[in-house]
């Protein structure tokens, strides 16, 4: 079992959740971050910290977000994505994208995700 970052994080990248993660599970890309399923201990501390509700337990994922389980696992191993251990400011246009849905097409530097969606 693991927690999964979903569509709501794309183009916002709030990092409040990173501050409470005891295992440093977050991996950061240009405009999204994921949870590494190999290091997540299923503690749920990150969930209430996300201001846009982007983090779900994998068994609670809405049907239309299920593909994010594979996306998180794949991007956690992406060579250009790096561990994120400290919170920082959200992306500059985060307010504009905060309530937008279906942002998967906006992911940057993620060629391999096209086969997962």
C-alpha positions in Angstrom: 0.0 0.0 0.0 1.1 3.5 -0.7 -0.1 7.1 -1.2 -0.3 8.6 -4.6 -0.1 12.2 -5.9 -2.7 12.9 -8.5 -3.7 15.4 -11.2 -4.5 18.3 -8.8 -0.8 18.8 -8.1 0.2 19.4 -11.7 1.2 23.0 -12.3 0.7 23.9 -8.7 3.2 21.8 -6.8 2.4 22.8 -3.2 5.0 21.2 -1.0 3.5 21.4 2.5 3.3 17.6 2.4 7.0 17.3 2.1 7.6 18.9 5.5 5.7 16.1 7.3 7.0 13.1 5.4 9.1 11.0 7.8 10.6 8.9 4.9 11.4 11.6 2.4 9.3 9.9 -0.2 8.6 12.8 -2.5 10.3 13.1 -5.9 10.1 16.4 -7.8 9.9 17.1 -11.5 9.4 20.4 -13.3 5.7 20.9 -12.5 4.6 17.9 -10.5 5.8 15.7 -7.7 5.2 12.1 -6.9 5.5 9.7 -4.0 8.0 6.9 -4.3 6.0 3.8 -3.6 9.2 1.9 -2.6 9.8 4.2 0.4 6.3 5.3 1.4 5.4 3.7 4.8 1.7 4.4 4.4 1.7 6.8 7.3 -0.9 9.3 5.8 0.8 12.3 7.3 1.0 14.0 3.9 -2.7 13.8 3.1 -4.1 16.6 5.3 -1.2 18.9 4.4 -2.1 19.1 0.7 -4.2 22.2 0.1 -5.7 20.9 -3.2 -6.5 17.3 -2.1 -4.0 15.8 -4.5 -2.9 12.9 -2.3 -4.9 9.7 -1.9 -4.3 6.3 -0.5 -4.0 3.9 -3.5 -7.1 2.0 -2.5 -9.1 5.2 -2.2 -8.2 6.7 -5.6 -11.1 7.8 -7.7 -11.5 5.7 -10.8 -10.5 8.5 -13.1 -7.2 8.9 -11.1 -6.2 5.3 -10.9 -3.5 5.6 -13.6 -1.6 7.9 -11.2 -0.4 4.9 -9.2 1.7 3.8 -12.2 2.7 7.4 -13.0 4.0 7.9 -9.5 6.0 4.6 -9.6 7.4 5.5 -13.0 8.3 9.1 -12.3 9.9 8.2 -9.0 12.6 6.4 -11.0 12.9 9.1 -13.7 16.6 10.1 -14.0 15.9 13.8 -14.1 13.5 13.9 -11.2 15.1 14.4 -7.8 14.2 13.7 -4.1 12.4 16.6 -2.5 13.1 16.9 1.3 12.2 20.5 2.1 9.1 22.5 1.3 9.4 25.5 -1.0 7.0 28.0 -2.6 4.5 26.6 -5.1 4.8 27.3 -8.8 4.3 30.9 -9.9 0.9 30.3 -11.5 -0.4 27.9 -8.9 -3.6 29.9 -8.1 -4.5 29.9 -11.8 -4.3 26.0 -12.0 -5.5 25.2 -8.5 -9.0 24.2 -9.5 -8.4 23.0 -13.0 -9.0 19.3 -13.6 -7.5 16.9 -16.1 -4.1 18.4 -16.3 -2.2 15.3 -17.3 -1.3 16.7 -20.7 0.6 19.5 -18.9 3.2 17.2 -17.3 6.7 18.2 -18.3 9.7 16.0 -18.9 7.6 12.8 -18.8 7.8 11.0 -22.1 7.1 7.6 -20.6 3.8 8.6 -19.0 2.0 8.7 -22.3 1.8 4.9 -22.3 0.3 5.0 -18.7 -2.7 7.3 -19.4 
